[in-house]
Amino acid sequence: MSVLLGCIADDFTGATDLASFLVQSGMKTVQLIGVPTEPVDLSGIDAVVIALKSRTLPSEVAIRQSLDALKWLKELNCEQYYFKYCSTFDSTAKGNIGPVTDALLDELEESFTIICPSLPINGRTVYKGNLFVNDELLSESGMRNHPLTPMTDANLLRVMASQSSGKVGLVPFEVVSQGAQSIKKAFTTLAKNHRYAVVDTVSNSDLEAIGEACANLKLITGGSGLSIGLAKNFQNKGLFKIRENSADLSKLTGTAVVLSGSCSVMTQKQVSQFQKHHPSKKIDPIEIASGKTKLDEFLTWFDQKRTAGAVMFFATDMPENIKQVQEELGVERASEIVEQFMANLVSALDKRGVTKFIVAGGETSGAVVKALNPSLLKIGHSIAPGVPLTEIVGNSPKLLALKSGNFGDEDFFEKALEMMK
């Protein structure tokens, strides 16, 4: 039997987020890092998630990478395809969510899909087309200060219309609350003269109804929450039987390292909490750029502190400090400096035998994964909603937790450490 669901995620944390929900829903899932260049054994696999690092790339590059991923997945004869982006719709005025979705629809020769970033369990909801983070409009949340994708408009109809081709409509809560058949009818009506439908969503039951209504759409797009009802669709079609969750990973010993590049409000709290009980060292991009800070200094510090069992390296900072760094170095260069330093640091720590990495931030996660260069991740139990523990399989296994900036509680790092024991 072919793979049922082929997924493309625009960053690494988003990929593990989606994979964790699919595993919990009863689908045997693997995560691939980029488009494979060698054959991959997918025997018995129900869902494949290809993790890209395309969220902040130039649109033409993001489109090309996404189409390469889709073409690879099409060889698996998937029943359905899924473009996964962040639950806070992280993007710029020009993309990349809109341009990539346009391209995916064209490649599949489809004319309609949905926009559903909601993840109510983590406080992301959509009402009247406006995206909320807990009780705040997206544009009034911490996301307005994101260094790469500042979200200053909460209205998804406007944001999507500015990025994509074709009309954008709304399936309002009044329709969603009436269930799957009502939603499906709204899709049929909108599809006559719209390319996209933003769907109001305020609860998990809404997501389940939306998922059921999407059973016959070739392409769906959204956050990880949209996946929770898809397994039932495939089972109802007689294509597979929902599996019991098998998510046990290897038990590994050794030092754990936390790497935090996210500057989200929650990550700031998590870093502060972790510092109370564990050694930590700040990464300053200005000092790195000037040559004042060298990698060897950080490795010497690690060698001195590794007996503590867990240490942290962090570039996380307050918005006003981030703005000052960006003014001095430029937005892109400041980000590139931190990511490259993190990647070099991880490569060196890997050689020192570190087997456990906890990473906060999508761009940082991308840099870490690139440095470790795994081909496949096994998905384990969730540390927090949307954040599973994963295992890099191969000759040198490692435990890895990749966390989007605002996910998890203040003690997330401690919880991750406990699960890695």
Summary of the structure (lengths in Angstrom):
residues: 421
radius of gyration: 20.7
end to end distance: 36.6
largest distance: 65.1
contacts: 1556
relative contact order: 0.15
helix: 43%
strand: 21%
